[in-house]
Amino acid sequence: MEKRTTKPEYAPYIVQTVRHLLESNREQIIVEVFSSMEHMLHPADLEVLANNEPRWRNQVDHMLDGLIEDGVVLENNGLLRVAEP
């Protein structure tokens, strides 16, 4: 099996990006996460999946959903921000 970046490996980059942008939409966050992680992604992360999206994007999207479910990231009217303790 080819080396891939796991969903949990994306989490700190997602949180850092959301915190940096203060409040942003999902698309901007995904693009920024890619920019900050591009140098460390594996070839398998760049493969296009059956849904016509690269694997990395799918992973970031699912991890972002998990962070929202866990209350780490808050979503309101399509804008995301980090929940402060």
Secondary structure, DSSP 4 states (H G I P E B T S, - for coil): ------HHHHHHHHHHHHHHHSSEEHHHHHHHHHHHHGGG--GGGG-B-TTSSBHHHHHHHHHHHHHHHTTSEEEETTEEEEPP-
